[in-house]
Amino acid sequence: MIYLSKGSQGSAPEEFKRPTDINVDAKGNIYVVDFCNNRIQKFAPLISQTKNE
């Protein structure tokens, strides 16, 4: 489950106004294109992943 917004539209951090795309990189960072605010917001993972050896 991904929770990125407080549920209200806006221009503050973690708020969106017409998000149009989402992408995740190899490090787990999430990028959200926020069209009407002319920006891309980046969200870092809350937990790190480790390999079991």
Biopython code that builds the backbone (N, CA, C, O; Angstrom):
import numpy as np
from Bio.PDB.StructureBuilder import StructureBuilder

atoms = [
    (1, "MET", "N", (0.841, -1.163, 0.000)),
    (1, "MET", "CA", (0.000, 0.000, 0.000)),
    (1, "MET", "C", (0.894, 1.237, 0.000)),
    (1, "MET", "O", (1.916, 1.276, 0.684)),
    (2, "ILE", "N", (0.500, 2.237, -0.768)),
    (2, "ILE", "CA", (1.225, 3.500, -0.821)),
    (2, "ILE", "C", (0.302, 4.604, -0.346)),
    (2, "ILE", "O", (-0.818, 4.733, -0.840)),
    (3, "TYR", "N", (0.753, 5.394, 0.598)),
    (3, "TYR", "CA", (-0.011, 6.532, 1.103)),
    (3, "TYR", "C", (0.826, 7.774, 0.867)),
    (3, "TYR", "O", (1.863, 7.951, 1.505)),
    (4, "LEU", "N", (0.395, 8.629, -0.034)),
    (4, "LEU", "CA", (1.189, 9.798, -0.380)),
    (4, "LEU", "C", (0.531, 11.127, -0.064)),
    (4, "LEU", "O", (1.220, 12.145, 0.001)),
    (5, "SER", "N", (-0.752, 11.153, 0.129)),
    (5, "SER", "CA", (-1.450, 12.425, 0.269)),
    (5, "SER", "C", (-2.398, 12.408, 1.447)),
    (5, "SER", "O", (-2.891, 11.358, 1.859)),
    (6, "LYS", "N", (-2.643, 13.590, 1.980)),
    (6, "LYS", "CA", (-3.590, 13.731, 3.080)),
    (6, "LYS", "C", (-5.030, 13.705, 2.585)),
    (6, "LYS", "O", (-5.960, 13.767, 3.389)),
    (7, "GLY", "N", (-5.223, 13.616, 1.286)),
    (7, "GLY", "CA", (-6.565, 13.545, 0.741)),
    (7, "GLY", "C", (-7.126, 14.872, 0.277)),
    (7, "GLY", "O", (-8.234, 14.927, -0.258)),
    (8, "SER", "N", (-6.367, 15.952, 0.479)),
    (8, "SER", "CA", (-6.863, 17.243, 0.018)),
    (8, "SER", "C", (-5.987, 17.751, -1.127)),
    (8, "SER", "O", (-4.792, 17.465, -1.193)),
    (9, "GLN", "N", (-6.603, 18.498, -2.008)),
    (9, "GLN", "CA", (-5.908, 19.067, -3.145)),
    (9, "GLN", "C", (-5.166, 20.320, -2.710)),
    (9, "GLN", "O", (-5.688, 21.100, -1.913)),
    (10, "GLY", "N", (-3.967, 20.524, -3.215)),
    (10, "GLY", "CA", (-3.254, 21.731, -2.845)),
    (10, "GLY", "C", (-1.859, 21.778, -3.417)),
    (10, "GLY", "O", (-1.500, 20.969, -4.273)),
    (11, "SER", "N", (-1.069, 22.726, -2.943)),
    (11, "SER", "CA", (0.289, 22.904, -3.444)),
    (11, "SER", "C", (1.351, 22.761, -2.355)),
    (11, "SER", "O", (2.536, 22.971, -2.615)),
    (12, "ALA", "N", (0.942, 22.410, -1.153)),
    (12, "ALA", "CA", (1.893, 22.180, -0.066)),
    (12, "ALA", "C", (2.621, 20.853, -0.300)),
    (12, "ALA", "O", (2.169, 20.034, -1.099)),
    (13, "PRO", "N", (3.745, 20.636, 0.391)),
    (13, "PRO", "CA", (4.401, 19.332, 0.287)),
    (13, "PRO", "C", (3.418, 18.206, 0.612)),
    (13, "PRO", "O", (2.605, 18.325, 1.528)),
    (14, "GLU", "N", (3.503, 17.130, -0.137)),
    (14, "GLU", "CA", (2.645, 15.946, 0.002)),
    (14, "GLU", "C", (1.200, 16.192, -0.421)),
    (14, "GLU", "O", (0.343, 15.343, -0.179)),
    (15, "GLU", "N", (0.910, 17.326, -1.042)),
    (15, "GLU", "CA", (-0.404, 17.573, -1.632)),
    (15, "GLU", "C", (-0.232, 17.634, -3.145)),
    (15, "GLU", "O", (0.841, 17.971, -3.646)),
    (16, "PHE", "N", (-1.286, 17.310, -3.854)),
    (16, "PHE", "CA", (-1.239, 17.278, -5.312)),
    (16, "PHE", "C", (-2.430, 18.016, -5.894)),
    (16, "PHE", "O", (-3.488, 18.132, -5.274)),
    (17, "LYS", "N", (-2.223, 18.509, -7.102)),
    (17, "LYS", "CA", (-3.326, 19.062, -7.879)),
    (17, "LYS", "C", (-3.176, 18.488, -9.283)),
    (17, "LYS", "O", (-2.392, 18.981, -10.094)),
    (18, "ARG", "N", (-3.931, 17.453, -9.547)),
    (18, "ARG", "CA", (-3.929, 16.695, -10.797)),
    (18, "ARG", "C", (-2.629, 15.917, -11.016)),
    (18, "ARG", "O", (-1.890, 16.195, -11.961)),
    (19, "PRO", "N", (-2.351, 14.948, -10.149)),
    (19, "PRO", "CA", (-1.201, 14.070, -10.393)),
    (19, "PRO", "C", (-1.465, 13.227, -11.637)),
    (19, "PRO", "O", (-2.550, 12.669, -11.795)),
    (20, "THR", "N", (-0.479, 13.137, -12.512)),
    (20, "THR", "CA", (-0.693, 12.457, -13.790)),
    (20, "THR", "C", (0.179, 11.233, -14.015)),
    (20, "THR", "O", (-0.127, 10.424, -14.891)),
    (21, "ASP", "N", (1.255, 11.068, -13.255)),
    (21, "ASP", "CA", (2.140, 9.926, -13.485)),
    (21, "ASP", "C", (2.899, 9.617, -12.206)),
    (21, "ASP", "O", (3.079, 10.479, -11.345)),
    (22, "ILE", "N", (3.340, 8.370, -12.099)),
    (22, "ILE", "CA", (4.111, 7.928, -10.939)),
    (22, "ILE", "C", (5.199, 6.981, -11.433)),
    (22, "ILE", "O", (4.983, 6.213, -12.371)),
    (23, "ASN", "N", (6.369, 7.039, -10.797)),
    (23, "ASN", "CA", (7.468, 6.166, -11.167)),
    (23, "ASN", "C", (8.261, 5.826, -9.916)),
    (23, "ASN", "O", (8.301, 6.606, -8.965)),
    (24, "VAL", "N", (8.888, 4.659, -9.921)),
    (24, "VAL", "CA", (9.720, 4.206, -8.805)),
    (24, "VAL", "C", (11.086, 3.841, -9.369)),
    (24, "VAL", "O", (11.173, 3.108, -10.355)),
    (25, "ASP", "N", (12.157, 4.345, -8.753)),
    (25, "ASP", "CA", (13.495, 4.010, -9.227)),
    (25, "ASP", "C", (14.036, 2.775, -8.505)),
    (25, "ASP", "O", (13.365, 2.200, -7.648)),
    (26, "ALA", "N", (15.246, 2.380, -8.860)),
    (26, "ALA", "CA", (15.853, 1.166, -8.308)),
    (26, "ALA", "C", (16.097, 1.250, -6.803)),
    (26, "ALA", "O", (16.193, 0.217, -6.141)),
    (27, "LYS", "N", (16.200, 2.453, -6.253)),
    (27, "LYS", "CA", (16.417, 2.626, -4.816)),
    (27, "LYS", "C", (15.115, 2.702, -4.034)),
    (27, "LYS", "O", (15.135, 2.830, -2.810)),
    (28, "GLY", "N", (13.978, 2.625, -4.728)),
    (28, "GLY", "CA", (12.689, 2.667, -4.054)),
    (28, "GLY", "C", (12.106, 4.059, -3.893)),
    (28, "GLY", "O", (11.053, 4.217, -3.275)),
    (29, "ASN", "N", (12.772, 5.076, -4.438)),
    (29, "ASN", "CA", (12.221, 6.430, -4.408)),
    (29, "ASN", "C", (11.001, 6.492, -5.320)),
    (29, "ASN", "O", (10.994, 5.901, -6.400)),
    (30, "ILE", "N", (9.984, 7.200, -4.887)),
    (30, "ILE", "CA", (8.757, 7.343, -5.665)),
    (30, "ILE", "C", (8.694, 8.773, -6.183)),
    (30, "ILE", "O", (8.878, 9.724, -5.423)),
    (31, "TYR", "N", (8.434, 8.920, -7.476)),
    (31, "TYR", "CA", (8.319, 10.226, -8.116)),
    (31, "TYR", "C", (6.896, 10.390, -8.630)),
    (31, "TYR", "O", (6.377, 9.519, -9.329)),
    (32, "VAL", "N", (6.266, 11.516, -8.280)),
    (32, "VAL", "CA", (4.895, 11.787, -8.709)),
    (32, "VAL", "C", (4.882, 13.088, -9.505)),
    (32, "VAL", "O", (5.309, 14.133, -9.014)),
    (33, "VAL", "N", (4.383, 13.011, -10.747)),
    (33, "VAL", "CA", (4.229, 14.204, -11.577)),
    (33, "VAL", "C", (2.947, 14.907, -11.153)),
    (33, "VAL", "O", (1.857, 14.339, -11.231)),
    (34, "ASP", "N", (3.090, 16.145, -10.706)),
    (34, "ASP", "CA", (1.968, 16.962, -10.231)),
    (34, "ASP", "C", (1.723, 18.051, -11.278)),
    (34, "ASP", "O", (2.307, 19.133, -11.209)),
    (35, "PHE", "N", (0.862, 17.755, -12.239)),
    (35, "PHE", "CA", (0.688, 18.572, -13.443)),
    (35, "PHE", "C", (0.326, 20.028, -13.155)),
    (35, "PHE", "O", (1.016, 20.928, -13.633)),
    (36, "CYS", "N", (-0.713, 20.281, -12.404)),
    (36, "CYS", "CA", (-1.186, 21.660, -12.191)),
    (36, "CYS", "C", (-0.272, 22.480, -11.285)),
    (36, "CYS", "O", (-0.344, 23.709, -11.289)),
    (37, "ASN", "N", (0.585, 21.819, -10.509)),
    (37, "ASN", "CA", (1.555, 22.542, -9.686)),
    (37, "ASN", "C", (2.924, 22.628, -10.366)),
    (37, "ASN", "O", (3.877, 23.149, -9.788)),
    (38, "ASN", "N", (3.016, 22.112, -11.601)),
    (38, "ASN", "CA", (4.253, 22.183, -12.394)),
    (38, "ASN", "C", (5.467, 21.667, -11.628)),
    (38, "ASN", "O", (6.492, 22.344, -11.545)),
    (39, "ARG", "N", (5.347, 20.465, -11.069)),
    (39, "ARG", "CA", (6.461, 19.928, -10.289)),
    (39, "ARG", "C", (6.435, 18.405, -10.292)),
    (39, "ARG", "O", (5.451, 17.773, -10.677)),
    (40, "ILE", "N", (7.538, 17.850, -9.853)),
    (40, "ILE", "CA", (7.651, 16.419, -9.589)),
    (40, "ILE", "C", (8.045, 16.294, -8.127)),
    (40, "ILE", "O", (9.049, 16.861, -7.696)),
    (41, "GLN", "N", (7.252, 15.553, -7.366)),
    (41, "GLN", "CA", (7.577, 15.343, -5.951)),
    (41, "GLN", "C", (8.272, 13.990, -5.798)),
    (41, "GLN", "O", (7.878, 12.998, -6.411)),
    (42, "LYS", "N", (9.309, 13.976, -4.973)),
    (42, "LYS", "CA", (10.070, 12.752, -4.705)),
    (42, "LYS", "C", (9.818, 12.322, -3.268)),
    (42, "LYS", "O", (9.846, 13.135, -2.345)),
    (43, "PHE", "N", (9.569, 11.024, -3.098)),
    (43, "PHE", "CA", (9.349, 10.448, -1.776)),
    (43, "PHE", "C", (10.344, 9.309, -1.583)),
    (43, "PHE", "O", (10.366, 8.355, -2.360)),
    (44, "ALA", "N", (11.163, 9.416, -0.547)),
    (44, "ALA", "CA", (12.143, 8.375, -0.237)),
    (44, "ALA", "C", (11.461, 7.241, 0.521)),
    (44, "ALA", "O", (10.462, 7.463, 1.205)),
    (45, "PRO", "N", (11.997, 6.028, 0.402)),
    (45, "PRO", "CA", (11.416, 4.903, 1.145)),
    (45, "PRO", "C", (11.490, 5.150, 2.655)),
    (45, "PRO", "O", (12.449, 5.744, 3.148)),
    (46, "LEU", "N", (10.490, 4.697, 3.365)),
    (46, "LEU", "CA", (10.468, 4.856, 4.821)),
    (46, "LEU", "C", (11.320, 3.813, 5.525)),
    (46, "LEU", "O", (11.801, 4.048, 6.633)),
    (47, "ILE", "N", (11.509, 2.667, 4.892)),
    (47, "ILE", "CA", (12.329, 1.600, 5.467)),
    (47, "ILE", "C", (13.354, 1.164, 4.435)),
    (47, "ILE", "O", (13.129, 1.294, 3.232)),
    (48, "SER", "N", (14.468, 0.653, 4.903)),
    (48, "SER", "CA", (15.476, 0.154, 3.977)),
    (48, "SER", "C", (15.336, -1.354, 3.853)),
    (48, "SER", "O", (14.857, -2.032, 4.762)),
    (49, "GLN", "N", (15.760, -1.854, 2.722)),
    (49, "GLN", "CA", (15.711, -3.289, 2.484)),
    (49, "GLN", "C", (17.115, -3.846, 2.612)),
    (49, "GLN", "O", (18.074, -3.247, 2.126)),
    (50, "THR", "N", (17.238, -4.995, 3.267)),
    (50, "THR", "CA", (18.529, -5.651, 3.392)),
    (50, "THR", "C", (18.415, -7.063, 2.849)),
    (50, "THR", "O", (17.339, -7.662, 2.861)),
    (51, "LYS", "N", (19.521, -7.582, 2.377)),
    (51, "LYS", "CA", (19.550, -8.950, 1.863)),
    (51, "LYS", "C", (19.829, -9.909, 3.010)),
    (51, "LYS", "O", (20.684, -9.650, 3.857)),
    (52, "ASN", "N", (19.105, -11.009, 3.029)),
    (52, "ASN", "CA", (19.376, -12.068, 4.009)),
    (52, "ASN", "C", (20.493, -12.939, 3.466)),
    (52, "ASN", "O", (20.384, -13.477, 2.364)),
    (53, "GLU", "N", (21.547, -13.080, 4.219)),
    (53, "GLU", "CA", (22.669, -13.908, 3.769)),
    (53, "GLU", "C", (22.826, -15.106, 4.653)),
    (53, "GLU", "O", (23.720, -15.923, 4.433)),
]
sb = StructureBuilder()
sb.init_structure("model")
sb.init_model(0)
sb.init_chain("A")
sb.init_seg("    ")
for serial, (resi, resn, name, xyz) in enumerate(atoms, 1):
    if name == "N":
        sb.init_residue(resn, " ", resi, " ")
    sb.init_atom(name, np.array(xyz, "f"), 0.0, 1.0, " ", f" {name:<3s}", serial, name[0])
structure = sb.get_structure()
